[in-house]
Amino acid sequence: MSASSNGSPDKKPDPLPPIVGEVVVEDGMTARQLATVLKRSPYKVVADLMEAGVLATPGYQIPFDLISKVARKYGYLAKRTA
């Protein structure tokens, strides 16, 4: 087991869950809208964005690349609306 520079063991990222479905989303939707689509709490989506290094609120407009990452964390593939 190796240790990071602060002396704690290196943490491996959690594996992604299997894909359970697709969600059709708009580019630039809010964290609250994405939470509704994913059937999650808006604050859970905000916490996921903060883990990704984005300081957000439920009204924060999320770009599609981050929408895709958050959706994938819950087993969904994100597709843009046409």
C-alpha positions as CSV (number, residue, x, y, z in Angstrom):
1,M,0.0,0.0,0.0
2,S,1.4,3.4,-1.0
3,A,0.8,6.6,0.8
4,S,0.2,10.0,-0.6
5,S,2.2,13.1,0.3
6,N,0.0,13.7,3.3
7,G,0.6,10.2,4.7
8,S,-2.9,8.8,3.9
9,P,-3.3,5.7,1.7
10,D,-4.1,6.4,-2.0
11,K,-7.8,6.2,-2.6
12,K,-8.9,4.5,-5.8
13,P,-12.0,5.9,-7.5
14,D,-15.2,4.0,-7.1
15,P,-16.2,2.0,-10.2
16,L,-19.0,3.3,-12.2
17,P,-22.4,1.5,-11.9
18,P,-23.8,-0.4,-14.8
19,I,-25.8,1.6,-17.3
20,V,-29.5,1.4,-16.4
21,G,-30.9,3.9,-18.9
22,E,-30.6,7.1,-20.8
23,V,-31.8,10.6,-19.9
24,V,-32.5,13.3,-22.4
25,V,-31.3,16.6,-21.0
26,E,-30.9,20.2,-22.2
27,D,-27.5,21.8,-22.4
28,G,-27.2,24.2,-19.5
29,M,-30.0,22.9,-17.3
30,T,-29.9,23.7,-13.6
31,A,-28.7,21.4,-10.8
32,R,-32.4,21.3,-9.6
33,Q,-33.6,20.3,-13.1
34,L,-31.0,17.6,-13.4
35,A,-31.9,16.3,-9.9
36,T,-35.5,15.9,-11.0
37,V,-34.5,14.0,-14.1
38,L,-32.2,11.7,-12.1
39,K,-34.7,11.3,-9.3
40,R,-32.2,12.7,-6.8
41,S,-32.1,15.5,-4.3
42,P,-30.9,18.9,-5.7
43,Y,-28.5,19.0,-2.9
44,K,-27.0,15.6,-3.8
45,V,-26.4,16.9,-7.3
46,V,-24.8,20.1,-5.9
47,A,-22.6,17.8,-3.7
48,D,-21.6,15.8,-6.8
49,L,-20.7,19.0,-8.6
50,M,-18.6,20.1,-5.6
51,E,-16.8,16.8,-5.7
52,A,-15.9,17.7,-9.3
53,G,-14.5,21.0,-8.1
54,V,-17.5,23.2,-9.1
55,L,-19.0,25.5,-6.5
56,A,-22.7,25.3,-7.2
57,T,-26.2,26.0,-6.0
58,P,-29.5,24.3,-7.0
59,G,-30.0,27.1,-9.6
60,Y,-26.5,26.7,-11.1
61,Q,-26.5,26.2,-14.9
62,I,-24.5,23.0,-15.6
63,P,-22.8,22.5,-18.9
64,F,-23.4,19.3,-20.8
65,D,-20.0,17.7,-20.0
66,L,-20.7,17.9,-16.3
67,I,-24.3,16.8,-16.8
68,S,-23.0,13.7,-18.5
69,K,-20.5,13.0,-15.7
70,V,-23.1,13.3,-12.9
71,A,-25.7,11.2,-14.8
72,R,-23.1,8.5,-15.5
73,K,-22.4,8.4,-11.7
74,Y,-25.9,7.2,-11.3
75,G,-25.9,4.7,-14.2
76,Y,-27.4,6.9,-16.9
77,L,-26.1,8.0,-20.3
78,A,-27.0,11.6,-21.0
79,K,-28.2,12.6,-24.4
80,R,-28.8,16.2,-25.6
81,T,-32.2,17.3,-26.8
82,A,-32.3,17.9,-30.5
